[in-house]
Amino acid sequence: MKNPQKLQDKLLALLKSDRRHPRINPPANGHWTSDELAAVAWVIQDYVNLNDEVIECDPLKEWVEEYKFYAAERRGG
């Protein structure tokens, strides 16, 4: 199973590397809850889906796929 902290760290690094990406504030305590991570993933997926500049091999698009895999494993399916 993918580690949610690694997903969070990877996303924050991606967002920090490109100012065009949506702004997501890092969690004050160092990690998001599963509900917070799901909400952030929804925002990122919305950005990916609605932004014409996001191409097929974009790291944010890949992150969304990794999150979906993590969420599916977590649900047990």
C-alpha positions in Angstrom: 0.0 0.0 0.0 1.2 3.5 -0.8 2.2 5.6 2.2 -0.1 8.6 2.6 2.8 10.7 4.0 4.8 10.0 0.9 1.9 11.0 -1.3 1.6 14.2 0.7 5.3 15.0 0.5 5.4 14.3 -3.2 2.4 16.5 -3.9 3.8 19.4 -1.8 7.2 19.1 -3.7 5.4 19.2 -7.0 3.3 22.2 -6.1 6.4 24.0 -4.8 8.3 23.5 -8.0 5.8 25.2 -10.3 3.9 28.4 -9.4 1.2 27.7 -12.0 -0.1 24.9 -9.9 -2.9 25.4 -7.4 -1.9 26.6 -4.0 -2.4 24.1 -1.2 -1.3 25.0 2.3 0.8 22.3 4.0 -0.8 20.9 7.2 0.3 22.7 10.4 0.9 19.4 12.2 3.0 17.8 9.4 0.4 15.5 7.9 -3.1 15.5 6.6 -5.8 13.2 7.8 -7.3 10.8 5.2 -10.3 13.1 4.8 -8.0 16.1 4.3 -5.9 14.2 1.8 -9.0 13.1 -0.1 -10.2 16.8 -0.2 -6.8 17.9 -1.5 -6.8 15.1 -4.1 -10.2 16.3 -5.3 -8.8 19.9 -5.8 -5.8 18.6 -7.7 -7.9 16.3 -9.9 -10.2 19.2 -10.7 -7.2 21.3 -11.6 -5.8 18.6 -13.8 -9.2 18.0 -15.5 -9.9 21.7 -16.2 -6.5 23.0 -17.1 -5.6 22.8 -20.8 -1.9 23.1 -19.9 -1.8 19.8 -18.1 -0.6 17.1 -20.6 -0.7 13.4 -20.4 2.7 12.9 -18.7 2.3 15.8 -16.3 3.6 14.9 -12.7 0.4 16.2 -11.2 -1.7 13.8 -13.4 0.6 11.0 -12.3 0.1 12.0 -8.7 -3.7 11.8 -9.1 -3.3 8.3 -10.4 -1.1 7.3 -7.5 -3.7 8.8 -5.1 -6.5 6.9 -6.8 -4.6 3.6 -6.4 -3.9 4.4 -2.8 -7.6 5.2 -2.2 -8.7 2.0 -3.9 -6.4 -0.1 -1.8 -7.6 1.6 1.3 -11.2 0.8 0.4 -10.2 -2.8 -0.2 -10.9 -2.9 -3.9 
